[in-house]
């Protein structure tokens, strides 16, 4: 299986200039090819696009500077556009799972920039990486590459940080799992509550988030195109990177721990796009990174030989007693503790949901339909009178 290994590097002033030219050429080739696709009635092939926007464009006065950079990243830019259109059409036809993919968009100068080199456009010499027509880079090797990379992508993010991202082949990891299965309920205050009783709290992003909101208000008042506005934009980008790095570190460590210790990992398919429409919770939900955690668990399960499962979002995991299967109905979000009127057991809301997620995932759920037919549902989430429990059991 393939994996990405990313390393940061610090280019010299001359290399920064060369990389800026490379990013500009890649961006122009993408935009020219996209403009041709939008004007054509039938989508051109990759070979035709490469001839028009690269080979023939170099012979013109307006695009002759395309010859100053390596031809490989330019070809890869056109190939990436073809993949983007394929994903768009597959999404329209229902062949692609997940959220609907929109049409490719034109690239801008600001924001993230990237260029990909395949074999022949780069080489690794000791601790340095040579890129065609750029020179030798010296990344910070935080870990060794497990195998020879098939491609390398040079990246410049919105905060002007530079990275080298290698695609390598990795071997599966064989580790015996301590537990057979686990169900995980994702939340906001407690990021993950697990069916074995453990929980994981996400880092506190509130201070950084407040700084971002204050800087964004300042940015809105500044003159577009001014130097001070650019300084504020970089400050906002650095704050966003701090949150993203902190979140990614937390999610990587948690997902690795979960996958290493459990053979079957069960999550709930959350309707995140619908949940963020709640104006009171949208910002808090967006900061959590639930989708990223699911992606990490899914990818690492393949490498560790684990069984990753996702249950239907409509399963009433928070409405059913995990002990007896009695369904008490919907609960308000502020209700955190529930006492079952059928068996009398008291449950923490998140712990109860995680246990039900595990049972549904491994196929041993209570027969909740039969329970609903015999018992009345209730939304009561406070301790009830013992006589009511006895009455319910006596029916």
C-alpha positions in Angstrom: 0.0 0.0 0.0 1.0 3.6 -0.6 1.6 6.3 2.0 2.8 9.9 2.2 5.8 11.1 4.1 6.1 14.8 4.5 9.1 16.9 5.5 9.7 20.6 6.0 12.6 22.4 4.3 14.0 25.9 4.2 14.9 27.0 0.7 17.5 29.7 0.0 16.5 33.1 -1.5 17.4 31.9 -5.0 15.5 28.6 -4.5 12.5 30.6 -3.3 12.5 32.6 -6.5 12.9 29.5 -8.6 10.0 27.8 -6.8 7.8 30.9 -7.2 8.4 30.7 -11.0 7.6 27.0 -10.9 4.4 27.5 -9.0 3.3 30.3 -11.3 3.9 28.1 -14.4 2.0 25.2 -12.9 -0.9 27.5 -12.0 -1.0 29.1 -15.5 -1.0 25.7 -17.2 -3.8 24.5 -15.0 -5.9 27.7 -15.7 -5.2 27.6 -19.5 -6.2 23.9 -19.7 -9.3 24.6 -17.6 -10.4 27.5 -19.8 -10.1 25.3 -22.9 -12.2 22.6 -21.2 -14.9 25.1 -20.4 -15.0 26.4 -23.9 -15.0 23.0 -25.6 -18.3 21.1 -26.2 -16.4 17.8 -25.6 -13.8 17.4 -22.9 -10.3 17.2 -24.6 -7.9 14.4 -23.8 -4.8 14.9 -21.7 -2.5 14.5 -24.7 -4.4 17.2 -26.6 -4.4 19.6 -23.6 -0.6 19.1 -23.1 0.0 19.9 -26.8 -2.1 23.1 -26.6 -1.2 24.6 -23.2 2.5 23.4 -23.0 4.1 22.4 -26.3 2.5 25.0 -28.5 2.2 27.7 -25.8 6.0 27.7 -25.4 6.4 28.8 -29.0 4.3 32.0 -28.4 5.5 35.3 -27.0 2.9 35.3 -24.2 3.9 31.9 -22.8 7.6 31.4 -23.8 8.7 31.6 -20.2 7.1 28.2 -19.6 10.4 26.7 -20.9 12.3 28.1 -17.9 10.9 25.4 -15.6 10.9 21.6 -15.8 8.3 20.1 -18.1 7.3 17.3 -15.7 5.3 19.4 -13.2 3.5 21.1 -16.1 2.4 17.7 -17.5 1.4 16.6 -14.0 -0.8 19.7 -13.7 -2.7 18.8 -16.8 -3.0 15.2 -15.6 -4.4 16.4 -12.2 -7.0 18.4 -14.1 -8.1 15.2 -15.9 -8.4 13.4 -12.5 -10.4 16.3 -11.1 -12.9 16.1 -14.0 -13.1 12.3 -13.7 -14.0 12.7 -10.0 -16.6 15.3 -10.9 -18.3 13.1 -13.5 -18.1 10.0 -11.2 -19.8 12.0 -8.4 -22.6 13.1 -10.7 -23.2 9.5 -11.8 -23.1 8.2 -8.2 -20.0 6.1 -8.8 -18.0 8.1 -6.2 -18.8 7.7 -2.6 -18.9 10.6 -0.1 -19.8 14.2 -0.6 -20.6 15.5 -4.1 -17.6 16.9 -5.9 -17.9 20.2 -7.8 -16.3 21.2 -11.1 -12.6 22.1 -11.1 -11.9 25.8 -10.3 -9.2 28.3 -11.4 -6.2 28.6 -9.2 -5.2 31.8 -7.5 -1.8 33.3 -6.6 -2.6 33.5 -2.9 -3.0 30.4 -0.7 -1.5 26.9 -1.1 0.8 26.2 -4.1 2.2 22.9 -5.2 4.0 21.1 -8.0 4.6 17.4 -8.4 7.7 15.7 -9.8 7.6 12.0 -10.9 10.6 9.7 -11.4 13.1 11.4 -13.7 12.4 14.9 -12.3 13.9 14.3 -8.9 16.6 12.2 -7.1 17.7 11.7 -3.6 21.4 12.1 -3.0 22.4 11.4 0.6 20.5 13.9 2.8 19.6 16.2 -0.1 16.8 16.0 -2.7 17.5 17.3 -6.2 14.6 18.8 -8.2 14.9 19.4 -11.9 15.8 23.1 -12.7 15.5 24.0 -9.0 18.5 22.5 -7.3 19.2 20.5 -4.2 16.9 20.8 -1.1 17.8 19.9 2.4 14.7 18.7 4.2 14.5 18.0 7.9 14.5 14.2 8.0 12.4 13.5 11.0 12.1 9.9 10.0 13.6 7.6 7.3 11.7 6.8 4.1 10.6 3.1 4.1 11.2 2.7 0.4 12.2 4.6 -2.8 9.6 7.3 -3.5 7.6 7.2 -6.8 6.9 10.9 -6.7 7.6 14.0 -4.7 5.4 17.1 -4.3 6.9 20.4 -3.3 4.3 22.5 -1.3 4.1 26.1 -0.2 1.3 26.6 2.2 -0.6 29.9 2.9 1.8 30.8 5.7 4.8 30.5 3.3 6.1 27.2 4.8 7.7 24.8 2.4 7.3 21.0 2.4 8.4 18.0 0.4 5.8 15.2 0.3 7.0 11.8 -0.9 4.7 8.9 -2.1 6.2 5.6 -0.9 5.3 2.0 -0.7 4.8 0.7 2.9 4.5 -2.8 4.3 1.6 -4.0 6.4 2.1 -4.1 10.1 1.3 -7.3 12.0 0.4 -6.6 15.6 -1.9 -8.6 17.8 -5.0 -6.7 18.9 -5.7 -6.5 22.7 -9.4 -6.2 22.3 -11.9 -7.8 19.8 -14.0 -4.7 19.1 -14.7 -1.1 20.2 -17.4 1.5 19.5 -16.6 5.2 19.4 -19.1 8.0 19.9 -17.7 11.4 18.7 -18.7 14.6 20.5 -17.6 18.2 21.1 -16.8 18.5 24.8 -15.4 15.0 24.9 -14.0 14.2 21.4 -14.3 10.5 21.6 -16.1 8.3 24.2 -15.3 4.6 23.8 -17.3 1.5 24.7 -14.6 0.2 27.0 -15.1 3.3 29.3 -12.1 5.3 28.0 -12.5 8.9 26.7 -10.3 11.4 24.9 -10.6 15.1 25.1 -9.6 17.3 22.2 -7.0 20.1 22.6 -8.3 23.5 23.5 -8.5 25.6 20.3 -10.5 28.5 21.9 -7.6 30.9 22.4 -6.3 30.5 18.9 -9.8 30.7 17.5 -10.4 34.0 19.3 -7.2 35.4 17.9 -8.2 34.4 14.4 -11.6 36.1 14.7 -10.0 39.3 16.0 -7.5 39.3 13.1 -10.2 38.6 10.6 -12.1 41.7 11.7 -8.9 43.7 11.4 -8.4 42.2 7.9 -11.8 43.3 6.8 -11.1 46.9 7.6 -7.8 47.1 5.7 -7.3 48.3 2.2 -7.2 45.4 -0.4 -3.7 45.0 -1.9 -1.9 46.9 0.9 1.2 45.6 2.6 -0.4 45.7 6.0 -3.3 43.6 4.8 -0.8 41.0 3.5 0.9 41.0 6.9 -2.4 40.4 8.6 -3.3 37.7 6.1 0.0 35.9 7.0 -0.7 36.2 10.7 -4.2 34.6 10.2 -2.6 31.8 8.1 -0.1 31.0 10.8 -2.8 30.8 13.4 -4.8 28.5 11.2 -1.7 26.3 10.8 -1.2 26.2 14.6 -4.7 24.8 15.0 -4.4 22.4 12.1 -1.0 21.1 13.4 -2.3 20.7 16.9 -5.5 18.9 15.7 -3.6 16.6 13.3 -1.1 15.6 16.0 -4.0 14.7 18.4 -6.0 12.8 15.8 -2.9 10.8 14.6 -2.0 9.7 18.1 -5.6 8.8 19.0 -6.3 6.9 15.8 -3.1 5.0 16.0 -3.9 4.0 19.6 -7.4 2.9 18.7 -6.3 0.9 15.6 -3.4 -0.8 17.3 -5.4 -2.1 20.3 -8.7 -3.2 18.6 -9.5 -5.6 15.9 -12.9 -4.1 14.9 -13.3 -0.3 15.0 -16.9 0.9 14.7 -17.9 4.6 14.1 -21.1 6.3 13.4 -21.8 7.9 10.0 -22.4 11.5 11.1 -24.2 14.1 8.9 -21.5 16.8 9.4 -22.7 19.0 6.6 -26.1 19.1 8.1 -24.8 19.6 11.7 -22.7 22.6 10.8 -25.9 24.4 9.8 -26.5 24.9 13.5 -25.2 28.5 13.9 -24.5 27.9 17.7 -22.4 24.8 17.2 -21.0 25.1 13.7 -17.7 26.7 14.7 -17.1 24.1 17.5 -18.0 21.2 15.2 -15.7 22.5 12.4 -12.7 22.6 14.8 -13.1 19.0 15.9 -12.0 17.2 12.8 -14.4 14.2 12.9 -14.0 13.5 9.2 -10.2 13.5 9.5 -10.3 11.1 12.4 -12.5 8.7 10.4 -10.1 9.0 7.4 -7.1 8.2 9.7 -8.8 5.2 11.3 -9.8 3.9 7.9 -6.4 4.2 6.3 -4.5 2.8 9.4 -6.9 -0.1 9.6 -5.8 -1.3 6.2 -2.2 -1.1 7.2 -2.7 -2.9 10.5 -5.1 -5.5 9.1 -8.1 -4.3 11.2 -11.8 -4.3 10.3 -13.1 -0.7 10.1 -16.9 -0.4 10.1 -19.3 2.6 9.9 -22.9 2.1 11.0 -25.9 4.0 9.5 -26.4 7.5 10.8 -30.1 6.8 11.5 -29.4 4.1 14.1 -31.0 5.4 17.4 -27.8 4.8 19.4 -28.6 7.5 22.0 -32.3 6.4 22.3 -31.8 2.8 23.4 -30.6 1.3 26.7 -27.4 -0.6 26.1 -28.3 -3.1 28.8 -31.9 -4.2 28.0 -32.6 -2.7 24.6 -35.5 -0.5 25.8 -36.1 2.5 23.6 -36.9 5.7 25.5 -37.0 8.1 22.6 -35.2 11.3 21.6 -33.3 13.3 24.3 -32.4 16.9 24.4 -28.7 17.7 24.0 -28.4 19.1 27.5 -29.4 15.7 29.0 -26.2 13.9 29.8 -27.4 11.1 32.1 -30.3 8.7 31.5 -32.0 6.2 33.8 -33.8 3.4 32.0 -37.4 3.0 33.2 -37.3 -0.7 32.1 -34.3 -2.1 33.9 -33.5 0.9 36.2 -29.8 1.2 35.1 -28.3 4.6 34.9 -26.2 5.5 31.8 -23.9 8.3 30.7 -25.3 9.5 27.4 -22.1 9.2 25.5 -21.0 5.9 27.1 -24.4 4.4 26.3 -24.2 5.5 22.7 -20.7 4.1 22.2 -21.8 0.7 23.5 -24.8 0.7 21.2 -22.5 1.7 18.3 -20.3 -1.3 19.0 -23.2 -3.7 19.2 -24.7 -2.5 15.9 -21.3 -2.7 14.3 -20.6 -6.3 15.3 -24.2 -7.4 14.5 -25.3 -8.2 18.1 -27.8 -5.3 18.7 -30.8 -5.7 21.0 -34.1 -6.4 19.3 -35.3 -2.8 19.8 -38.3 -3.1 17.5 -39.8 -5.9 19.7 -39.1 -3.8 22.8 -40.8 -0.8 21.3 -43.9 -2.8 20.5 -44.2 -4.0 24.1 -43.2 -0.9 25.9 -44.1 2.8 25.7 -41.3 5.1 24.7 -40.5 8.1 26.9 -38.2 11.1 26.7 -37.9 11.3 30.5 -34.2 11.5 31.4 -34.3 12.0 35.1 -34.6 9.4 37.9 -38.2 8.1 38.0 -40.3 6.8 40.9 -39.7 3.1 41.7 -43.4 2.4 41.4 -43.3 3.3 37.7 -40.5 0.9 37.1 -42.3 -1.9 38.9 -45.4 -1.1 36.9 -43.5 -1.3 33.6 -42.0 -4.6 34.5 -45.4 -6.1 35.6 -47.1 -5.5 32.2 
